[in-house]
Amino acid sequence: MNNLGIVIGREYMTRVKKKSFLILTILMPFLIVALGAFPIILGSIKDDEQKQVVIMDKTEKYLPLFVNASASGDSVSDDEMQGYKFVPGAGDLQLYNSEEMDIEAVVCITEDLTSNPNAVKIYSRKEVQGDLIRHVERVLDTQIHKDKLAAYNIPQLETIVSDLQTGIDIKTVKWGENGEETFSSSELAMALGLISAILIYMFVLMYGAMVMQGVMEEKTNRIVEVIVGSVKPFQLMMGKIIGVMLVGFTQMIVWAAMIIGISAVIGISAMPSMTGPSVGIEGQQVAPQAALQAMESNPSAEIMQAISNLPLAEIGIMFLFFFLGGYILYSSFYAAIGAAVNSQEDTSQFMTPMVIVMVFALYAAMGSAENTDGPLAFWASMFPLTSPIVMMVRIPFGVPLWQEILSLVILYATAILFVWVGGKIYRIGILMYGKKPTVKEMWKWMKYS
């Protein structure tokens, strides 16, 4: 056991001291934000050059609707169409089908759209931009709607139709053990479950590949021949698995602390807590129904209460348990593969089945997000190769304790089996050179005593 501790400490300290680890650990939260924000920011930047769009309206009815952004009082129109300039067209349509004509597109309306909604086409020498299509559709749809209502010649018909189209906003309320009523949100539960599942998927792949890469490097450099003289191969494999796992936990703790810190800076932590007793505007206790009615006018309070109603402690604890079980299960095979092969190219035949299973688990989690009690969600959360990912989608919606325990028991029992099998392969493969292993040979290695 002393040798195992030495291997774990060496693996941990070697990786933690690397500059790449420090840079990635500190910059990852900011990098994720940047990757999400930059495309949105850059995509919203419009070209300063105004592109001409020709409007050819044979009915002469719809041409006045296409006003330029500078002349329009509609702020939405200004934002959407500031890169386009609408000009009336004349003559034959084919006159504009020339590179000499500096135009973006031609909107051609041939008939009254009230009777023939398909009598409009947009011509261009390249693919038409989506914002232009949406703007033309919005302008024409609005006018067709007005024309059809006017054709009925019924007083205040537009007001009546508008009133009929009023939608409803359904609130979901969760009953507590003592009968208290609090807001809930299936969208937040789904989002939290999917984020947890994706994180486990990413971490298991990333840290498992780190184990395999470390084993391959030591085998290729012949360092392992010296190490196994004083350390048993099984201890060496477990030392690498546990050491990399501790590296992963270190990164998670740092990322969690940074996320909490960033949240505090932007003011999320300063929002009022909604977990205490229901109180009125002046601080006095009120009935649960009155508290809900008072909160409906405060969307931020609704969101915070919906978040507080999620089983956050249970999700956090189960995330650690399922991540640990899934990581041990997969990393034992990663280590065995790294010991068996002689080069990076040889890993594909063994890695492909594992990656396919994990991708299936991720798709099963996404497919189970809206039916967490369905047969796919249940059996995939029990099957040990997919349970670490799928179960995390189910937990925010409430899972019976016996199902969570059963899933963990199956997962850890399978992980122990995988460690035993991986140790058998690792013990033989770590000293095998020059020959590409086959599945048949690896099966023989597992039978050696």
VOPAGU-2260 file (C-alpha; in pm, 1 decimal, decimal comma):
REM VOPAGU-2260
SITE   aa  ch    i         X         Y         Z
SITE  MET   A    0       0,0       0,0       0,0
SITE  ASN   A    1     295,6     230,6      60,7
SITE  ASN   A    2     400,8     186,2    -302,1
SITE  LEU   A    3      46,1     264,6    -413,7
SITE  GLY   A    4      53,9     593,5    -221,9
SITE  ILE   A    5     387,2     682,7    -380,4
SITE  VAL   A    6     249,7     619,0    -730,9
SITE  ILE   A    7     -64,7     821,9    -656,3
SITE  GLY   A    8     140,4    1111,8    -520,5
SITE  ARG   A    9     377,1    1103,8    -817,2
SITE  GLU   A   10      93,5    1100,4   -1070,7
SITE  TYR   A   11     -90,2    1381,7    -893,1
SITE  MET   A   12     204,5    1613,6    -837,3
SITE  THR   A   13     350,4    1556,5   -1183,2
SITE  ARG   A   14      29,8    1664,2   -1352,4
SITE  VAL   A   15     -67,6    1943,6   -1113,1
SITE  LYS   A   16     270,9    2113,2   -1145,9
SITE  LYS   A   17     249,1    2134,0   -1524,8
SITE  LYS   A   18     196,3    2482,4   -1667,3
SITE  SER   A   19     -70,7    2344,1   -1902,1
SITE  PHE   A   20    -271,6    2220,8   -1601,6
SITE  LEU   A   21    -251,6    2556,4   -1424,0
SITE  ILE   A   22    -341,5    2753,4   -1735,7
SITE  LEU   A   23    -631,4    2523,5   -1830,4
SITE  THR   A   24    -770,6    2511,1   -1476,9
SITE  ILE   A   25    -770,5    2889,2   -1434,2
SITE  LEU   A   26    -878,4    2984,5   -1784,7
SITE  MET   A   27   -1141,3    2715,7   -1852,4
SITE  PRO   A   28   -1440,3    2901,3   -1692,8
SITE  PHE   A   29   -1350,5    3218,0   -1880,7
SITE  LEU   A   30   -1289,0    3018,8   -2200,0
SITE  ILE   A   31   -1634,0    2860,1   -2179,9
SITE  VAL   A   32   -1795,6    3201,6   -2136,4
SITE  ALA   A   33   -1590,8    3341,0   -2423,9
SITE  LEU   A   34   -1678,5    3052,5   -2656,5
SITE  GLY   A   35   -2045,9    3111,0   -2585,8
SITE  ALA   A   36   -2042,4    3490,7   -2599,6
SITE  PHE   A   37   -1803,3    3570,2   -2883,5
SITE  PRO   A   38   -2001,8    3400,0   -3164,5
SITE  ILE   A   39   -2315,5    3584,1   -3051,2
SITE  ILE   A   40   -2135,2    3917,9   -3033,4
SITE  LEU   A   41   -1955,8    3873,7   -3364,4
SITE  GLY   A   42   -2270,4    3743,6   -3533,7
SITE  SER   A   43   -2463,1    4052,8   -3427,9
SITE  ILE   A   44   -2216,4    4289,9   -3595,1
SITE  LYS   A   45   -2363,3    4415,8   -3919,0
SITE  ASP   A   46   -2176,9    4514,1   -4231,1
SITE  ASP   A   47   -2156,5    4893,4   -4271,6
SITE  GLU   A   48   -2228,8    4862,1   -4643,1
SITE  GLN   A   49   -2597,1    4879,5   -4733,8
SITE  LYS   A   50   -2703,1    4613,6   -4982,4
SITE  GLN   A   51   -2968,6    4705,1   -5236,8
SITE  VAL   A   52   -3283,2    4494,2   -5253,2
SITE  VAL   A   53   -3509,3    4555,3   -5553,1
SITE  ILE   A   54   -3886,4    4534,5   -5497,6
SITE  MET   A   55   -4078,6    4445,2   -5815,4
SITE  ASP   A   56   -4447,5    4467,2   -5729,8
SITE  LYS   A   57   -4680,3    4420,5   -6024,9
SITE  THR   A   58   -4981,7    4486,8   -5803,6
SITE  GLU   A   59   -4829,6    4818,5   -5678,6
SITE  LYS   A   60   -4993,6    4735,6   -5348,4
SITE  TYR   A   61   -4705,6    4613,1   -5136,7
SITE  LEU   A   62   -4422,5    4838,8   -5254,1
SITE  PRO   A   63   -4494,8    5118,1   -5000,2
SITE  LEU   A   64   -4458,9    4866,2   -4716,7
SITE  PHE   A   65   -4085,2    4825,8   -4775,9
SITE  VAL   A   66   -3942,1    5138,6   -4620,2
SITE  ASN   A   67   -3574,7    5177,2   -4545,9
SITE  ALA   A   68   -3446,9    5156,8   -4189,3
SITE  SER   A   69   -3365,8    5526,3   -4167,0
SITE  ALA   A   70   -3719,5    5620,0   -4268,1
SITE  SER   A   71   -3895,0    5364,3   -4051,8
SITE  GLY   A   72   -4026,1    5435,0   -3707,1
SITE  ASP   A   73   -4017,7    5063,6   -3621,5
SITE  SER   A   74   -3716,0    4993,7   -3400,8
SITE  VAL   A   75   -3730,0    4624,1   -3484,7
SITE  SER   A   76   -3718,4    4705,8   -3853,5
SITE  ASP   A   77   -3425,0    4938,2   -3793,8
SITE  ASP   A   78   -3228,7    4668,8   -3609,3
SITE  GLU   A   79   -3301,8    4392,2   -3857,4
SITE  MET   A   80   -3272,2    4579,5   -4183,7
SITE  GLN   A   81   -3005,1    4841,2   -4124,7
SITE  GLY   A   82   -2782,2    4658,4   -4375,3
SITE  TYR   A   83   -3037,3    4670,4   -4658,7
SITE  LYS   A   84   -3174,1    4945,5   -4880,4
SITE  PHE   A   85   -3503,6    4882,0   -5061,9
SITE  VAL   A   86   -3548,4    5034,9   -5407,6
SITE  PRO   A   87   -3839,7    5000,4   -5651,3
SITE  GLY   A   88   -3780,2    4789,1   -5958,2
SITE  ALA   A   89   -3897,6    4830,9   -6313,1
SITE  GLY   A   90   -3875,7    4648,0   -6643,9
SITE  ASP   A   91   -3792,5    4284,8   -6700,5
SITE  LEU   A   92   -3677,9    4065,5   -6411,2
SITE  GLN   A   93   -3386,3    3928,1   -6613,2
SITE  LEU   A   94   -3230,2    4273,7   -6634,3
SITE  TYR   A   95   -3119,3    4229,6   -6272,7
SITE  ASN   A   96   -2959,3    3890,5   -6339,9
SITE  SER   A   97   -2618,7    4035,8   -6411,5
SITE  GLU   A   98   -2302,6    4082,1   -6210,5
SITE  GLU   A   99   -2293,4    4442,9   -6330,1
SITE  MET   A  100   -2608,0    4510,1   -6127,9
SITE  ASP   A  101   -2490,6    4577,2   -5774,3
SITE  ILE   A  102   -2790,8    4429,0   -5593,5
SITE  GLU   A  103   -2833,7    4171,3   -5317,6
SITE  ALA   A  104   -3169,5    4028,4   -5423,3
SITE  VAL   A  105   -3495,2    4095,1   -5607,1
SITE  VAL   A  106   -3832,6    4051,6   -5435,4
SITE  CYS   A  107   -4087,9    3979,2   -5709,1
SITE  ILE   A  108   -4462,4    3997,3   -5631,3
SITE  THR   A  109   -4679,6    3897,7   -5926,9
SITE  GLU   A  110   -5036,3    3879,6   -5784,1
SITE  ASP   A  111   -5249,9    3983,9   -5491,2
SITE  LEU   A  112   -5118,2    3776,1   -5203,2
SITE  THR   A  113   -5457,1    3765,4   -5033,1
SITE  SER   A  114   -5588,1    3534,9   -5304,6
SITE  ASN   A  115   -5254,4    3373,3   -5394,8
SITE  PRO   A  116   -5007,1    3364,5   -5103,0
SITE  ASN   A  117   -4746,0    3190,8   -5320,3
SITE  ALA   A  118   -4716,1    3476,7   -5570,5
SITE  VAL   A  119   -4392,2    3607,1   -5419,1
SITE  LYS   A  120   -4035,0    3496,9   -5482,9
SITE  ILE   A  121   -3690,5    3627,4   -5390,1
SITE  TYR   A  122   -3428,5    3604,7   -5664,7
SITE  SER   A  123   -3055,2    3626,1   -5606,0
SITE  ARG   A  124   -2726,7    3506,7   -5754,6
SITE  LYS   A  125   -2636,4    3351,3   -5417,9
SITE  GLU   A  126   -2814,6    3212,6   -5114,1
SITE  VAL   A  127   -3052,7    3468,9   -4967,9
SITE  GLN   A  128   -2974,0    3580,5   -4612,6
SITE  GLY   A  129   -3213,8    3460,3   -4344,3
SITE  ASP   A  130   -3275,8    3805,6   -4196,0
SITE  LEU   A  131   -3392,5    3936,0   -4533,8
SITE  ILE   A  132   -3631,2    3642,2   -4578,6
SITE  ARG   A  133   -3775,4    3688,9   -4230,2
SITE  HIS   A  134   -3824,9    4062,1   -4284,0
SITE  VAL   A  135   -4007,8    4014,9   -4615,9
SITE  GLU   A  136   -4227,6    3742,7   -4467,0
SITE  ARG   A  137   -4312,0    3956,7   -4163,4
SITE  VAL   A  138   -4403,9    4262,5   -4369,6
SITE  LEU   A  139   -4620,9    4070,2   -4616,5
SITE  ASP   A  140   -4784,9    3847,9   -4353,5
SITE  THR   A  141   -4889,7    4154,2   -4154,5
SITE  GLN   A  142   -5048,2    4315,7   -4460,2
SITE  ILE   A  143   -5224,7    3995,7   -4570,8
SITE  HIS   A  144   -5364,5    3959,0   -4220,0
SITE  LYS   A  145   -5504,1    4313,3   -4229,5
SITE  ASP   A  146   -5650,1    4266,7   -4580,7
SITE  LYS   A  147   -5829,1    3944,1   -4488,6
SITE  LEU   A  148   -5977,6    4096,0   -4174,6
SITE  ALA   A  149   -6094,2    4401,1   -4369,3
SITE  ALA   A  150   -6262,9    4177,8   -4630,8
SITE  TYR   A  151   -6509,6    4050,1   -4370,7
SITE  ASN   A  152   -6630,5    4407,2   -4310,0
SITE  ILE   A  153   -6706,2    4338,0   -3943,0
SITE  PRO   A  154   -6659,0    4628,1   -3700,6
SITE  GLN   A  155   -6370,3    4581,6   -3454,6
SITE  LEU   A  156   -6292,4    4237,2   -3600,7
SITE  GLU   A  157   -5919,3    4289,5   -3560,8
SITE  THR   A  158   -5964,8    4363,6   -3190,0
SITE  ILE   A  159   -6179,3    4051,8   -3149,1
SITE  VAL   A  160   -5925,2    3827,5   -3323,1
SITE  SER   A  161   -5642,0    3976,0   -3122,6
SITE  ASP   A  162   -5831,9    3907,2   -2802,8
SITE  LEU   A  163   -5898,1    3546,1   -2908,1
SITE  GLN   A  164   -5527,8    3489,5   -2970,7
SITE  THR   A  165   -5431,4    3574,9   -2613,2
SITE  GLY   A  166   -5218,2    3293,1   -2475,5
SITE  ILE   A  167   -5195,3    3153,1   -2124,7
SITE  ASP   A  168   -4889,9    3124,1   -1904,8
SITE  ILE   A  169   -4909,3    2810,8   -1691,2
SITE  LYS   A  170   -4719,5    2817,8   -1363,1
SITE  THR   A  171   -4609,2    2490,8   -1204,7
SITE  VAL   A  172   -4635,6    2469,4    -826,4
SITE  LYS   A  173   -4466,4    2210,5    -607,2
SITE  TRP   A  174   -4622,4    2082,6    -284,9
SITE  GLY   A  175   -4389,6    2044,3      11,6
SITE  GLU   A  176   -4408,4    1789,2     291,3
SITE  ASN   A  177   -4600,8    2032,9     513,0
SITE  GLY   A  178   -4834,4    2146,6     237,1
SITE  GLU   A  179   -4643,6    2463,7     145,4
SITE  GLU   A  180   -4663,6    2575,0    -215,5
SITE  THR   A  181   -4357,3    2689,9    -408,6
SITE  PHE   A  182   -4281,8    2751,9    -774,0
SITE  SER   A  183   -4102,8    2483,1    -975,4
SITE  SER   A  184   -3960,6    2467,1   -1326,8
SITE  SER   A  185   -3921,5    2155,1   -1539,4
SITE  GLU   A  186   -3703,0    2354,9   -1780,3
SITE  LEU   A  187   -3451,8    2432,6   -1504,7
SITE  ALA   A  188   -3457,4    2070,9   -1386,9
SITE  MET   A  189   -3399,2    1948,7   -1742,0
SITE  ALA   A  190   -3117,5    2196,6   -1798,6
SITE  LEU   A  191   -2942,1    2104,2   -1472,9
SITE  GLY   A  192   -2976,8    1732,8   -1546,9
SITE  LEU   A  193   -2839,8    1764,9   -1899,6
SITE  ILE   A  194   -2550,0    1983,1   -1783,8
SITE  SER   A  195   -2458,6    1723,8   -1517,8
SITE  ALA   A  196   -2478,2    1441,7   -1773,1
SITE  ILE   A  197   -2263,1    1628,2   -2025,5
SITE  LEU   A  198   -2003,9    1711,6   -1758,3
SITE  ILE   A  199   -1970,0    1345,6   -1658,0
SITE  TYR   A  200   -1944,7    1248,4   -2026,0
SITE  MET   A  201   -1669,2    1505,1   -2084,5
SITE  PHE   A  202   -1477,5    1433,8   -1763,5
SITE  VAL   A  203   -1478,9    1055,4   -1807,1
SITE  LEU   A  204   -1354,8    1085,7   -2164,4
SITE  MET   A  205   -1096,2    1351,2   -2081,3
SITE  TYR   A  206    -948,1    1197,3   -1766,9
SITE  GLY   A  207    -973,8     841,2   -1898,5
SITE  ALA   A  208    -776,0     941,8   -2206,7
SITE  MET   A  209    -524,6    1108,1   -1971,7
SITE  VAL   A  210    -471,2     772,8   -1795,7
SITE  MET   A  211    -421,8     591,5   -2125,6
SITE  GLN   A  212    -179,6     853,8   -2254,4
SITE  GLY   A  213      30,1     836,8   -1937,8
SITE  VAL   A  214      53,9     456,5   -1956,5
SITE  MET   A  215     152,1     467,0   -2323,4
SITE  GLU   A  216     423,2     727,3   -2260,7
SITE  GLU   A  217     584,9     521,2   -1985,3
SITE  LYS   A  218     565,3     205,7   -2194,1
SITE  THR   A  219     710,4     375,6   -2503,8
SITE  ASN   A  220     997,6     531,2   -2303,9
SITE  ARG   A  221    1072,2     196,1   -2131,4
SITE  ILE   A  222    1039,0     367,4   -1792,3
SITE  VAL   A  223     783,7     109,8   -1686,1
SITE  GLU   A  224    1046,2    -167,0   -1696,9
SITE  VAL   A  225    1228,1       7,0   -1413,6
SITE  ILE   A  226     911,7      91,2   -1218,2
SITE  VAL   A  227     768,3    -261,9   -1212,9
SITE  GLY   A  228    1086,8    -378,1   -1045,6
SITE  SER   A  229     965,5    -220,6    -719,9
SITE  VAL   A  230     592,2    -173,0    -777,6
SITE  LYS   A  231     337,3    -437,9    -869,9
SITE  PRO   A  232     165,8    -375,1   -1206,9
SITE  PHE   A  233    -177,8    -363,8   -1042,0
SITE  GLN   A  234     -59,7    -102,4    -792,6
SITE  LEU   A  235      90,3      97,7   -1077,3
SITE  MET   A  236    -238,1      89,9   -1270,8
SITE  MET   A  237    -449,7     185,3    -968,3
SITE  GLY   A  238    -201,5     456,2    -875,3
SITE  LYS   A  239    -242,3     615,3   -1216,2
SITE  ILE   A  240    -622,4     587,8   -1206,1
SITE  ILE   A  241    -652,1     736,7    -856,7
SITE  GLY   A  242    -387,1    1003,0    -921,0
SITE  VAL   A  243    -560,3    1130,1   -1235,2
SITE  MET   A  244    -894,5    1115,7   -1051,7
SITE  LEU   A  245    -756,7    1344,5    -779,7
SITE  VAL   A  246    -633,1    1579,4   -1051,1
SITE  GLY   A  247    -987,9    1586,2   -1188,5
SITE  PHE   A  248   -1135,3    1659,6    -846,0
SITE  THR   A  249    -885,0    1941,5    -800,4
SITE  GLN   A  250    -995,2    2100,5   -1126,9
SITE  MET   A  251   -1363,2    2061,2   -1035,9
SITE  ILE   A  252   -1312,5    2228,0    -696,2
SITE  VAL   A  253   -1123,2    2518,8    -851,5
SITE  TRP   A  254   -1385,6    2560,4   -1126,3
SITE  ALA   A  255   -1670,9    2546,7    -873,5
SITE  ALA   A  256   -1501,1    2811,3    -657,6
SITE  MET   A  257   -1443,9    3034,0    -961,0
SITE  ILE   A  258   -1803,9    2996,4   -1076,5
SITE  ILE   A  259   -1931,6    3088,6    -729,8
SITE  GLY   A  260   -1697,6    3386,0    -724,5
SITE  ILE   A  261   -1805,7    3503,5   -1069,9
SITE  SER   A  262   -2170,9    3462,4    -968,3
SITE  ALA   A  263   -2110,7    3673,2    -657,8
SITE  VAL   A  264   -1944,4    3945,1    -863,8
SITE  ILE   A  265   -2234,5    3974,7   -1108,5
SITE  GLY   A  266   -2480,8    3988,4    -819,6
SITE  ILE   A  267   -2651,8    3649,3    -834,3
SITE  SER   A  268   -2555,8    3572,1    -475,7
SITE  ALA   A  269   -2707,3    3902,8    -363,4
SITE  MET   A  270   -3058,4    3806,3    -476,9
SITE  PRO   A  271   -3302,2    3737,0    -191,7
SITE  SER   A  272   -3322,3    3379,0     -72,1
SITE  MET   A  273   -3652,9    3209,0    -136,3
SITE  THR   A  274   -3597,7    2906,7      86,2
SITE  GLY   A  275   -3730,4    3056,3     411,4
SITE  PRO   A  276   -4091,2    3097,8     523,4
SITE  SER   A  277   -4334,9    3276,8     297,8
SITE  VAL   A  278   -4330,9    3646,7     382,9
SITE  GLY   A  279   -4522,4    3944,9     261,0
SITE  ILE   A  280   -4392,1    4270,5     123,9
SITE  GLU   A  281   -4351,2    4419,1     469,7
SITE  GLY   A  282   -4194,4    4105,6     622,4
SITE  GLN   A  283   -4500,8    3952,9     788,5
SITE  GLN   A  284   -4583,8    3586,1     730,5
SITE  VAL   A  285   -4858,7    3526,6     479,2
SITE  ALA   A  286   -5045,2    3230,8     342,4
SITE  PRO   A  287   -4864,8    3019,5      79,6
SITE  GLN   A  288   -5115,3    3114,0    -191,0
SITE  ALA   A  289   -5070,7    3485,2    -116,8
SITE  ALA   A  290   -4693,2    3444,5    -129,6
SITE  LEU   A  291   -4720,4    3282,8    -471,6
SITE  GLN   A  292   -4941,4    3563,2    -600,5
SITE  ALA   A  293   -4698,8    3825,9    -470,6
SITE  MET   A  294   -4407,7    3646,2    -633,6
SITE  GLU   A  295   -4573,3    3618,7    -977,9
SITE  SER   A  296   -4487,6    3982,7   -1041,3
SITE  ASN   A  297   -4117,2    3911,5    -977,5
SITE  PRO   A  298   -3975,4    3669,2   -1239,4
SITE  SER   A  299   -3632,3    3669,2   -1073,9
SITE  ALA   A  300   -3785,6    3555,9    -746,4
SITE  GLU   A  301   -3971,9    3279,0    -930,4
SITE  ILE   A  302   -3650,4    3154,2   -1087,8
SITE  MET   A  303   -3460,4    3161,3    -759,3
SITE  GLN   A  304   -3738,0    2973,7    -581,8
SITE  ALA   A  305   -3755,1    2715,6    -861,7
SITE  ILE   A  306   -3378,2    2664,9    -829,3
SITE  SER   A  307   -3403,9    2630,1    -450,9
SITE  ASN   A  308   -3675,6    2366,2    -495,1
SITE  LEU   A  309   -3440,9    2142,3    -692,3
SITE  PRO   A  310   -3263,6    1869,8    -490,6
SITE  LEU   A  311   -2929,7    2047,9    -522,9
SITE  ALA   A  312   -2757,6    1858,6    -239,1
SITE  GLU   A  313   -2874,1    1524,4    -377,2
SITE  ILE   A  314   -2763,0    1620,7    -728,0
SITE  GLY   A  315   -2417,8    1724,7    -602,8
SITE  ILE   A  316   -2363,8    1407,2    -397,9
SITE  MET   A  317   -2489,0    1176,3    -671,7
SITE  PHE   A  318   -2278,1    1360,8    -928,7
SITE  LEU   A  319   -1966,0    1273,1    -730,7
SITE  PHE   A  320   -2069,5     909,9    -679,6
SITE  PHE   A  321   -2165,2     850,0   -1041,8
SITE  PHE   A  322   -1862,7    1036,7   -1174,1
SITE  LEU   A  323   -1632,9     831,3    -950,0
SITE  GLY   A  324   -1795,7     500,4   -1050,1
SITE  GLY   A  325   -1805,3     584,1   -1420,0
SITE  TYR   A  326   -1448,9     710,2   -1416,3
SITE  ILE   A  327   -1311,1     397,7   -1243,3
SITE  LEU   A  328   -1509,0     173,8   -1478,0
SITE  TYR   A  329   -1389,1     335,2   -1799,9
SITE  SER   A  330   -1039,2     437,8   -1690,6
SITE  SER   A  331    -950,7      78,0   -1597,3
SITE  PHE   A  332   -1006,1     -18,9   -1959,0
SITE  TYR   A  333    -827,6     294,2   -2076,9
SITE  ALA   A  334    -528,0     188,1   -1872,2
SITE  ALA   A  335    -547,6    -167,6   -2007,8
SITE  ILE   A  336    -563,6     -38,3   -2365,1
SITE  GLY   A  337    -267,2     193,0   -2307,0
SITE  ALA   A  338     -64,8     -99,9   -2169,0
SITE  ALA   A  339    -160,1    -337,2   -2451,1
SITE  VAL   A  340     -88,7    -118,8   -2755,1
SITE  ASN   A  341     243,9      12,3   -2881,8
SITE  SER   A  342     133,5     335,4   -3052,9
SITE  GLN   A  343    -150,8     585,7   -3063,3
SITE  GLU   A  344    -270,7     444,4   -3395,4
SITE  ASP   A  345    -333,4     101,6   -3242,9
SITE  THR   A  346    -586,5     235,4   -2989,5
SITE  SER   A  347    -867,8     301,2   -3239,1
SITE  GLN   A  348    -987,0     -61,2   -3263,9
SITE  PHE   A  349   -1032,3     -78,3   -2885,6
SITE  MET   A  350   -1145,6     279,8   -2826,8
SITE  THR   A  351   -1424,2     284,5   -3087,0
SITE  PRO   A  352   -1665,5      50,5   -2901,2
SITE  MET   A  353   -1619,2     245,9   -2576,5
SITE  VAL   A  354   -1679,3     579,8   -2746,0
SITE  ILE   A  355   -1990,8     443,0   -2920,3
SITE  VAL   A  356   -2131,9     329,1   -2584,7
SITE  MET   A  357   -2067,0     668,9   -2427,0
SITE  VAL   A  358   -2218,9     855,6   -2720,6
SITE  PHE   A  359   -2524,7     628,4   -2695,6
SITE  ALA   A  360   -2543,7     710,5   -2323,7
SITE  LEU   A  361   -2539,2    1082,3   -2402,2
SITE  TYR   A  362   -2814,4    1049,1   -2663,4
SITE  ALA   A  363   -3015,0     829,3   -2425,4
SITE  ALA   A  364   -2986,3    1104,3   -2163,7
SITE  MET   A  365   -3110,7    1365,2   -2410,6
SITE  GLY   A  366   -3393,9    1137,7   -2521,2
SITE  SER   A  367   -3493,4    1071,4   -2159,3
SITE  ALA   A  368   -3495,5    1437,2   -2053,3
SITE  GLU   A  369   -3868,4    1479,5   -2125,5
SITE  ASN   A  370   -3969,4    1130,4   -2007,4
SITE  THR   A  371   -3752,3    1053,1   -1707,5
SITE  ASP   A  372   -3976,9     766,4   -1592,2
SITE  GLY   A  373   -3993,7     595,4   -1930,9
SITE  PRO   A  374   -3841,6     253,9   -2008,2
SITE  LEU   A  375   -3539,4     401,8   -2188,7
SITE  ALA   A  376   -3457,9     629,4   -1894,5
SITE  PHE   A  377   -3506,2     352,4   -1636,7
SITE  TRP   A  378   -3305,2      74,9   -1801,1
SITE  ALA   A  379   -3031,3     307,3   -1927,5
SITE  SER   A  380   -2993,4     441,6   -1571,9
SITE  MET   A  381   -2947,7      83,8   -1446,3
SITE  PHE   A  382   -2708,4     -39,7   -1717,1
SITE  PRO   A  383   -2362,4      34,5   -1570,6
SITE  LEU   A  384   -2202,8     159,7   -1892,5
SITE  THR   A  385   -2470,1     428,1   -1935,6
SITE  SER   A  386   -2602,4     487,5   -1582,0
SITE  PRO   A  387   -2348,8     757,6   -1479,6
SITE  ILE   A  388   -2479,0     981,8   -1758,2
SITE  VAL   A  389   -2849,6     892,4   -1782,0
SITE  MET   A  390   -2922,1     886,2   -1408,9
SITE  MET   A  391   -2805,9    1247,2   -1372,3
SITE  VAL   A  392   -3087,9    1356,8   -1605,3
SITE  ARG   A  393   -3347,4    1178,7   -1391,3
SITE  ILE   A  394   -3237,8    1294,1   -1044,6
SITE  PRO   A  395   -3358,6    1660,2   -1073,2
SITE  PHE   A  396   -3710,7    1528,3   -1145,3
SITE  GLY   A  397   -3709,9    1300,1    -841,8
SITE  VAL   A  398   -3594,9     938,6    -842,4
SITE  PRO   A  399   -3688,9     680,5    -574,8
SITE  LEU   A  400   -3398,2     617,3    -339,1
SITE  TRP   A  401   -3400,2     244,0    -408,6
SITE  GLN   A  402   -3337,8     309,0    -778,3
SITE  GLU   A  403   -3041,1     534,9    -703,6
SITE  ILE   A  404   -2891,9     279,0    -463,0
SITE  LEU   A  405   -2950,9     -10,5    -702,8
SITE  SER   A  406   -2791,8     181,8    -988,7
SITE  LEU   A  407   -2485,8     265,3    -775,0
SITE  VAL   A  408   -2449,3     -94,8    -655,3
SITE  ILE   A  409   -2457,9    -225,6   -1013,2
SITE  LEU   A  410   -2219,6      47,7   -1128,1
SITE  TYR   A  411   -1957,6     -12,5    -857,6
SITE  ALA   A  412   -1982,6    -391,1    -883,4
SITE  THR   A  413   -1918,5    -362,1   -1256,6
SITE  ALA   A  414   -1638,2    -111,5   -1195,7
SITE  ILE   A  415   -1464,7    -358,4    -960,8
SITE  LEU   A  416   -1500,6    -629,8   -1225,6
SITE  PHE   A  417   -1355,8    -395,7   -1491,0
SITE  VAL   A  418   -1064,2    -310,6   -1259,7
SITE  TRP   A  419    -990,8    -680,5   -1212,0
SITE  VAL   A  420   -1010,9    -750,5   -1587,2
SITE  GLY   A  421    -811,5    -437,4   -1671,4
SITE  GLY   A  422    -547,2    -534,2   -1415,1
SITE  LYS   A  423    -504,0    -874,0   -1578,9
SITE  ILE   A  424    -452,7    -715,3   -1921,1
SITE  TYR   A  425    -232,6    -440,3   -1779,4
SITE  ARG   A  426      -3,6    -685,1   -1601,5
SITE  ILE   A  427      86,3    -868,2   -1924,7
SITE  GLY   A  428      51,7    -590,1   -2180,0
SITE  ILE   A  429     273,2    -337,6   -2002,3
SITE  LEU   A  430     584,0    -546,7   -2084,4
SITE  MET   A  431     478,6    -657,3   -2435,3
SITE  TYR   A  432     652,6    -477,0   -2723,7
SITE  GLY   A  433     657,5    -491,9   -3101,1
SITE  LYS   A  434     338,9    -691,6   -3158,5
SITE  LYS   A  435      -8,6    -556,7   -3210,6
SITE  PRO   A  436    -242,9    -728,9   -2964,8
SITE  THR   A  437    -570,4    -880,6   -3075,5
SITE  VAL   A  438    -887,3    -929,0   -2876,5
SITE  LYS   A  439    -815,9   -1302,6   -2872,3
SITE  GLU   A  440    -471,8   -1250,0   -2718,5
SITE  MET   A  441    -607,7   -1008,2   -2459,7
SITE  TRP   A  442    -865,4   -1271,1   -2366,4
SITE  LYS   A  443    -581,2   -1517,4   -2303,1
SITE  TRP   A  444    -402,9   -1260,2   -2084,6
SITE  MET   A  445    -708,3   -1239,9   -1859,7
SITE  LYS   A  446    -690,4   -1616,2   -1798,0
SITE  TYR   A  447    -330,8   -1609,4   -1676,6
SITE  SER   A  448    -301,3   -1657,9   -1301,4
